[in-house]
Amino acid sequence: MSKKIIVLPGDGIGPEIMDEALKVLKTADAKFKLGLKYEEDCIGGSAIDKYGVPLANTTLDKCRAADAVLMGSVGGPKWDQLDSSIRPEKGLLKIRYEMELFANLRPAILYPQLAAASSLKPELVAGLDILIVRELTGGIYFGEPRGIRLLENGERQGYNTYVYAEHEIERIGRIGFEMARKRSKKICSVDKSNVLEATVLWREVLQSMAKDYPDVELTHMYVDNAAMQLVREPKQFDVIVTGNMFGDILSDIGAMLTGSIGMLPSASLDKNGKGLYEPVHGSAPDIAGKGIANPLATILSAAMMLRYTFGQGNVAEAIENAVGEVLDQGLRCADIMSEGAKQVNTTDMGDAVVAALS
């Protein structure tokens, strides 16, 4: 393995938080002698400005040739008026699809120091540790046909196609079951099989796979109920496996259970464990350049990269422990600020994690 990382800072707060993640990665690299190599390029709005498209083929080729991709978020009002075919978000969808990054892992872990930052009562969220396994390259986000058409009566109609093939369900189901086996051996499959035929098949495939995992308890839940249960009693869940659209929505609910979406990392993996790592939050153009963005989700995404792609679980744990130590010190960015804590800026938070790691 070449240990080559392509860095795509993205738009908005992306470059600011990426700087801090790289600072932490390079500290870990020096301490643990990892031999990491880096190359930077563009995606999203910054790629439109440079290349005229949200993801240039040359950039995609670099990502394919590298071992991992570390990315910020994309998008912003600067590019909102562009045709939908070249909006910044198309770059994100393209890299996921072209690199076959079908398995999106989104942990929702509540650091005990941030229990008061959650919008729910501390007793409901204390000790929360959920893993949402989201299918990432199928479903309604990629289904064809899609578009906006003109009806005979002159009215416009938007349409999308929700479609899943058995092999797409099986491969994400396998990831979910394997993750559950390493955790508390419980997995909840979320669908809407009472009204959507595509998710009738989803449920059937998951049920048929359960026989291969007799040690794992499989349950099913409709997505509307799952959303309610995440707010009502979140600790009933351990691993949730679901489709692209439902996973997108439920993982944002999970994010707020932990106090802030600025704390949540994610990994998007192919069948060989090669992946793209990014924070769950968006590009937050309204606070870009102000130095107040929380870099911890991107730092924790870098830790996930070390664990899943580079097999350096001990180094990932060291970074995660450093984040915990910084929170123990009472340091907080604005999004996780609470009474009695000390508010710090983006750079200070990154420096504090580096100091704790060192």
C-alpha positions in Angstrom: 0.0 0.0 0.0 1.4 3.4 -1.0 -0.5 5.2 1.8 -1.5 8.0 -0.6 -4.3 10.3 0.5 -6.1 12.6 -1.9 -7.2 15.7 0.1 -10.3 17.5 -1.3 -11.0 20.5 1.1 -14.3 21.4 -0.7 -16.2 24.6 -0.2 -17.3 26.9 2.6 -15.7 25.9 5.9 -14.1 22.9 4.2 -10.6 24.4 3.8 -10.5 25.6 7.4 -11.5 22.3 9.0 -9.3 20.4 6.6 -6.3 22.3 7.8 -6.9 21.2 11.3 -7.5 17.6 10.4 -4.2 17.5 8.4 -2.5 19.0 11.4 -3.6 16.2 13.5 -2.9 13.5 10.9 0.6 14.8 10.4 1.2 14.7 14.2 -0.1 11.1 14.3 2.1 10.3 11.2 5.2 11.6 13.0 4.4 9.9 16.3 3.5 6.5 14.9 5.7 6.5 11.8 2.8 5.9 9.4 4.5 7.1 6.2 1.4 8.9 4.8 1.6 10.9 1.6 -0.8 13.7 0.5 -2.0 15.4 -2.7 -4.6 18.1 -2.8 -7.2 18.7 -5.4 -10.7 20.2 -5.8 -14.3 19.0 -5.7 -17.7 20.8 -5.7 -17.8 24.6 -6.1 -14.1 25.0 -6.0 -13.7 22.5 -8.8 -16.4 24.3 -10.9 -14.3 27.5 -10.5 -11.1 25.8 -11.5 -12.2 23.1 -14.0 -15.7 24.1 -15.0 -17.2 20.9 -13.5 -17.9 19.7 -10.0 -15.5 16.8 -10.3 -12.9 16.7 -13.0 -12.0 13.3 -14.5 -8.3 14.0 -13.7 -9.3 14.4 -10.1 -11.4 11.2 -10.2 -8.4 9.3 -11.6 -6.2 10.5 -8.8 -8.8 9.4 -6.2 -9.0 5.9 -7.8 -5.2 5.6 -7.8 -4.9 6.7 -4.2 -5.6 4.6 -1.1 -8.0 7.0 0.5 -9.8 10.3 0.0 -10.2 12.8 2.8 -12.9 15.4 1.9 -14.6 18.5 3.3 -18.2 19.5 2.4 -19.4 21.0 -0.9 -21.8 23.6 -2.0 -22.8 27.2 -1.3 -25.0 30.1 -2.6 -22.3 31.1 -5.1 -23.2 28.1 -7.2 -27.0 27.8 -6.5 -28.0 29.4 -9.8 -26.1 26.8 -12.0 -27.9 24.1 -13.9 -28.6 21.1 -11.7 -26.3 19.0 -13.9 -23.2 20.8 -12.8 -24.1 21.9 -9.2 -21.4 21.2 -6.6 -23.4 18.3 -5.1 -23.1 16.4 -8.4 -19.4 16.1 -7.7 -20.1 14.3 -4.5 -22.6 11.9 -6.1 -20.2 11.2 -9.0 -17.2 10.3 -6.8 -19.4 8.0 -4.7 -20.8 6.3 -7.8 -17.7 6.1 -9.9 -15.6 4.7 -7.0 -18.3 2.3 -6.0 -18.4 3.6 -2.5 -21.6 1.8 -1.6 -21.2 1.4 2.2 -21.6 4.6 4.2 -20.8 4.2 7.9 -22.1 7.0 10.1 -21.5 6.6 13.8 -23.6 8.7 16.2 -21.5 8.6 19.4 -22.2 11.0 22.3 -19.1 12.0 24.1 -20.1 12.0 27.8 -18.8 15.6 28.1 -21.4 16.8 25.6 -24.5 15.2 27.2 -25.8 18.7 28.1 -25.4 19.8 24.4 -28.0 17.4 23.1 -31.5 18.7 22.6 -32.8 15.6 24.5 -32.6 14.9 28.2 -29.2 13.6 29.3 -30.6 10.4 30.6 -32.0 9.6 27.2 -28.7 10.1 25.3 -26.0 9.4 27.9 -23.8 6.5 26.6 -25.3 6.7 23.1 -23.4 4.7 20.5 -25.3 4.0 17.2 -23.8 3.0 13.9 -25.9 3.9 10.8 -25.0 1.8 7.8 -26.4 3.6 4.8 -26.4 2.2 1.2 -24.8 5.0 -0.8 -24.8 4.3 -4.6 -28.4 3.2 -5.3 -32.0 4.1 -4.4 -33.8 7.2 -5.4 -30.7 9.4 -5.6 -29.4 7.4 -8.6 -32.5 5.7 -10.0 -33.5 6.2 -13.6 -35.6 7.6 -15.2 -35.6 11.0 -13.5 -36.1 14.6 -14.4 -38.7 17.3 -15.0 -41.2 16.9 -17.8 -44.0 18.8 -19.4 -47.4 17.2 -19.2 -50.1 17.5 -21.9 -52.0 20.0 -19.9 -48.9 22.3 -19.8 -48.1 21.5 -16.2 -44.5 20.5 -15.2 -44.0 17.3 -13.3 -40.9 16.2 -11.4 -40.2 12.5 -11.2 -37.6 10.1 -9.7 -37.2 6.4 -9.5 -36.7 4.4 -6.3 -35.0 1.2 -7.4 -32.8 -1.5 -5.7 -31.4 -4.7 -7.1 -30.9 -7.8 -4.9 -27.1 -7.6 -5.1 -27.1 -4.0 -3.9 -29.2 -4.9 -0.9 -27.1 -8.0 -0.2 -23.7 -6.2 -0.1 -24.9 -3.4 2.2 -26.7 -6.0 4.3 -23.5 -7.9 4.7 -21.7 -4.9 5.9 -24.4 -4.2 8.4 -24.4 -7.8 9.8 -20.6 -7.9 10.0 -20.6 -4.6 11.9 -23.3 -5.8 14.3 -21.4 -9.0 14.9 -18.4 -6.9 16.1 -20.7 -4.8 18.4 -23.7 -5.9 20.4 -25.0 -8.4 17.8 -28.2 -6.4 17.1 -29.2 -4.9 13.8 -32.4 -3.0 12.8 -33.2 -2.8 9.1 -35.2 0.3 8.3 -37.6 0.4 5.3 -41.0 1.5 4.1 -42.3 -1.9 2.9 -45.9 -1.1 3.7 -46.0 1.2 0.7 -42.8 0.9 -1.4 -42.2 -2.3 -3.4 -38.5 -1.6 -3.6 -38.3 -1.9 0.2 -40.5 -5.0 0.2 -37.6 -6.6 -1.6 -35.2 -4.9 0.8 -36.9 -6.6 3.8 -37.0 -10.0 2.0 -33.3 -10.0 1.2 -32.3 -9.0 4.7 -34.5 -11.7 6.2 -32.9 -14.3 3.9 -29.4 -13.2 4.9 -30.2 -13.5 8.6 -29.7 -17.3 8.5 -26.0 -16.7 7.8 -25.8 -14.7 11.0 -27.6 -16.8 13.7 -25.7 -14.9 16.4 -27.1 -11.5 15.3 -30.6 -10.4 16.2 -32.4 -8.8 13.1 -35.4 -6.6 13.6 -37.3 -4.4 11.1 -38.8 -0.9 11.4 -40.6 1.5 9.1 -38.7 4.6 8.6 -41.3 7.0 10.0 -41.4 5.0 13.2 -37.5 4.8 13.3 -37.3 8.5 13.1 -39.7 8.8 16.1 -37.9 6.1 18.1 -34.5 7.8 17.6 -35.9 10.8 19.4 -38.1 8.8 21.9 -35.6 6.1 22.9 -32.4 6.3 20.9 -30.4 3.8 23.0 -32.7 0.9 21.8 -30.6 0.9 18.6 -27.1 -0.3 18.0 -26.6 -0.9 14.2 -29.2 0.5 11.7 -29.0 -0.6 8.1 -31.0 1.2 5.5 -31.2 2.7 2.0 -29.7 5.8 0.6 -32.5 8.3 1.2 -33.7 7.0 4.6 -30.0 6.8 5.8 -29.5 10.4 4.7 -32.4 11.6 6.9 -31.9 9.3 9.9 -28.2 10.0 10.2 -28.9 13.7 10.5 -31.3 12.9 13.3 -28.6 10.8 14.9 -26.2 13.7 14.6 -28.4 16.1 16.7 -28.8 13.4 19.4 -25.1 13.8 20.0 -25.3 17.6 20.5 -24.1 18.8 17.2 -23.7 17.7 13.6 -20.3 19.2 13.9 -19.2 16.2 15.9 -20.0 13.4 13.4 -17.6 11.7 11.0 -18.4 9.3 8.2 -16.7 6.7 6.0 -17.8 5.6 2.5 -16.2 2.3 1.6 -15.9 0.1 -1.5 -15.8 -3.7 -1.4 -12.1 -3.7 -0.6 -12.2 -1.2 2.3 -10.9 1.7 0.2 -12.8 4.8 1.1 -13.7 8.4 1.2 -13.9 10.1 4.6 -15.8 13.3 5.3 -17.7 15.0 8.1 -21.5 14.6 8.0 -22.2 18.3 8.2 -22.4 20.7 5.3 -20.2 23.5 4.0 -21.8 26.1 6.3 -21.1 29.1 4.0 -22.7 31.5 6.5 -19.8 31.0 8.9 -17.0 30.3 6.4 -13.9 32.4 7.0 -14.9 33.4 10.6 -12.8 30.8 12.3 -15.6 29.4 14.4 -16.3 26.1 12.6 -15.9 22.9 14.6 -13.1 20.8 13.1 -13.7 17.7 15.2 -16.0 15.8 12.8 -13.2 16.1 10.1 -10.6 15.1 12.6 -12.6 12.1 13.6 -13.2 11.3 9.9 -9.4 11.1 9.6 -9.3 8.7 12.5 -11.9 6.5 10.7 -9.7 6.6 7.6 -6.8 5.3 9.6 -8.9 2.5 11.1 -10.8 1.2 8.1 -8.5 1.8 5.1 -5.0 1.8 6.7 -5.7 -0.8 9.5 -4.3 1.5 12.2 -6.9 1.1 14.8 -4.6 2.0 17.6 -3.7 5.3 16.0 -7.4 6.0 15.3 -8.1 5.3 19.0 -5.3 7.6 20.0 -6.9 10.5 18.0 -10.3 9.7 19.4 -8.9 9.7 22.9 -7.2 13.0 22.2 -10.6 14.5 21.2 -12.0 13.2 24.5 -9.2 14.8 26.5 -9.8 18.1 24.8 -13.4 18.0 25.7 -12.4 17.0 29.3 -10.5 20.2 29.4 -13.7 22.1 28.8 -12.8 23.4 25.4 -15.7 23.9 23.0 -16.4 25.4 19.6 -19.5 27.5 19.3 -21.8 24.7 18.2 -21.1 22.6 21.3 -20.7 25.4 23.8 -22.3 24.9 27.2 -22.3 26.8 30.5 -18.9 26.8 32.2 -17.0 25.7 29.1 -14.3 27.7 27.3 -15.2 28.7 23.8 -12.3 28.3 21.3 -11.9 29.0 17.6 -11.2 26.5 14.8 -7.5 26.7 15.0 -7.3 26.5 18.8 -9.4 23.4 18.8 -7.1 21.7 16.2 -4.0 22.8 18.2 -5.6 21.4 21.4 -6.1 18.0 19.8 -2.5 18.0 18.5 -1.2 18.8 22.0 -3.3 16.0 23.5 -2.2 13.6 20.8 1.5 14.6 21.3 
